[in-house]
Amino acid sequence: MNVFEGVGTYELKPRNQRFILLNALPLNAIKNDYFVIEAVRIHPSILEGIIGKFAREYGVEVKNYIRHEATVRWINQKLGLQIQPSSELYEYQKGDKLIIVTLKNPQRGKEVVELKDEDLDIIIAEVFGIK
């Protein structure tokens, strides 16, 4: 089982997993009755290292479920990806590593065009104990 050793230090193994980019953690995407979620907030630079190492070196799939254009643009610039905004609904698959990228201070009715690292809250989560 993967473990959290502290803020920003998270053990990942490249086999049988996908990185799932989300703007929130929809618990209804997990169809099982019993589960535990472990999560840790990370700095954007750590995310760069994770995506760089696992997605590029090991070919781990990165699947996007974020439709907010400024967030997707930030992800593409920061991580060297070419993802498109998506309004698809996410459904959990065993082994998924959830990367939740959300605005620290969202403002209703105001469209954010440009983002900086300090504007974002980034959380890596994993689901355990599924029965």
NUDRENMAR-552812 format. One line per field, with one value per residue (C-alpha): x, y, z. Coordinates in steps of 0.02 Angstrom, whole numbers. Layout:
N
c1	(X; ...) .
c2	(Y; ...) .
c3	(Z; ...) .
//
This chain:
131
c1	(0; 64; 92; 99; 259; 220; 167; 226; 312; 206; 260; 199; 223; 200; 110; -77; -122; -184; -165; -337; -347; -503; -564; -652; -665; -836; -870; -1012; -880; -827; -960; -908; -992; -832; -676; -543; -465; -290; -243; -99; -80; 72; 166; 153; 339; 307; 168; 290; 409; 273; 199; 372; 435; 284; 186; 335; 463; 342; 200; 69; -92; -149; -338; -416; -589; -563; -663; -600; -498; -375; -335; -311; -199; -95; -79; -23; 106; 171; 175; 209; 46; -79; -243; -409; -546; -668; -845; -844; -898; -763; -789; -657; -551; -440; -264; -313; -208; -321; -244; -365; -321; -435; -434; -389; -510; -645; -760; -932; -970; -790; -695; -511; -403; -227; -166; -7; 55; -4; -183; -203; -232; -164; -205; -152; -274; -286; -430; -398; -495; -624; -746) .
c2	(0; 174; 287; 470; 514; 698; 849; 835; 666; 532; 361; 320; 162; 172; 7; -9; 169; 328; 509; 586; 776; 841; 1010; 927; 756; 686; 548; 482; 434; 295; 161; 51; 51; 58; 156; 265; 416; 474; 646; 769; 948; 975; 1120; 1140; 1100; 927; 898; 941; 807; 676; 704; 718; 557; 446; 509; 537; 409; 267; 310; 325; 392; 567; 589; 761; 798; 985; 1104; 1270; 1340; 1442; 1291; 1178; 1311; 1320; 1129; 1124; 1262; 1197; 1012; 1014; 926; 957; 917; 997; 1058; 918; 909; 718; 636; 541; 363; 288; 142; 43; 114; 292; 430; 581; 752; 886; 1060; 1196; 1383; 1438; 1583; 1550; 1696; 1664; 1757; 1810; 1719; 1694; 1710; 1691; 1586; 1582; 1440; 1531; 1541; 1352; 1219; 1050; 887; 711; 578; 390; 274; 122; -15; -38; -181) .
c3	(0; -41; 108; 149; 240; 263; 165; -13; 5; -72; -134; -309; -410; -599; -629; -660; -624; -705; -652; -646; -651; -560; -498; -349; -269; -317; -190; -297; -427; -308; -325; -178; -7; 97; 56; 134; 50; 94; 33; 45; -14; -123; -200; -390; -409; -335; -460; -600; -538; -521; -693; -770; -694; -705; -855; -969; -911; -872; -989; -851; -927; -878; -895; -875; -803; -776; -886; -813; -959; -855; -746; -897; -977; -815; -811; -993; -968; -802; -845; -1031; -1072; -1211; -1125; -1172; -1053; -1017; -950; -942; -779; -685; -621; -508; -567; -448; -448; -498; -421; -402; -429; -375; -439; -375; -351; -174; -183; -313; -351; -421; -581; -609; -745; -704; -859; -792; -646; -542; -431; -275; -342; -337; -205; -265; -178; -222; -159; -166; -125; -13; 73; -63; -32) .
//
